[in-house]
Amino acid sequence: MRKLTIGNKNYSSWSMRPWVLLRQAGIPFEEVLVRFDAFNSGSQFKQTLAGLTPTGKVPVLQDDALVIWDTLAIAEYLAEQFPEKRLWPADKAARARARSVCAEMHSGFSALRSHCPQNIEASLSEAGALIWRDQAAVRADVARLVAMWSELLQAHGGPLLFGDFSIADAYFAPVCMRLKTYGLPVPPAITAYMERVAALPGVAAWIADAKAEADFRAFEEPYRLKR
């Protein structure tokens, strides 16, 4: 049985991507949740991951003796193992574009990541308004997302980025959560896409679990003193 090791669902955007992909695609797996406590070498989190992954980070996919610890590598592996699920678009050009935008997300949007950490349970629109006012790089990241998503939705006719659900939608699901949590302004068509993503059964299940978590981790909560 495949095992996916993840961190807190409320906070861990990287964990969300492969979990949503597996769940939405109907691929069986066992969830192993390692709650964040700290990220120093002596933390329980790091000790639990020691020996499993050289990075000491989540997510990690185990498939028998094989261990994969990068989200794009996990997505590619699942696409190869389950071609019938069509996790990438069937069209060659669309598939290349989907890989490109996922890779862009994988390595980019640093301002949005830094200033708007994932916090699904919270409603931080006041903090978001200040971030929007003061952080030009965040505004630039959001403008790029709006342009990207608008182009893809128009090119492929929706309802998702490449028509049907794909790795790209799983990859951008945490971004949808960030935009909602911080109330960052986006056009109505983008809001509608975000709502469709949130309504996907795999995403909705993750959101429900995130909201049910009782953990409050101060180092993940720059804008609140308590939950």
C-alpha angles and dihedrals in degrees: 000000000000116000125203116197112204142168130234110325092218093057111020110090092169091055091049095063102063093033091056091044093053095043097044092046092049095239110154117239142152117242118223110188118198108187119223115250101153137324101232120114093258096051121115088238093058093042091052091052094044110114092017101073132010091221097056089222139113145278107054125171119205119192107178104300094346118100121192120184107175122083096222091046089050091050093049092047092052091047090054094044094048108033090159089066091063093215090170120047114273094229113086096223093046090047091054090048092049091052090049096053092045090051089048089054091045094058105020145054091069095159093054091047093048101044098033108041115186113273108157096177095053132081107212105164093137091055088044092055091055092046090050091049097046107030113070091177090059090051089050092050092051092047089054091050092049092050093046097047094042092053094047095046091050094044095049100032096239151214084158131016096276098021101262124042113289142163087275092065091048089049094053097040092095089051089055088053092051094049090050096045093052096036093232111180117254133159120272093254090057092047088052091052090050090052091050090051092049089051094056107112093236093050094042090053091052092048092050091051092046092053091048094055114109096200122117113191111187093200089059093046110068093159103045136055093203142000 
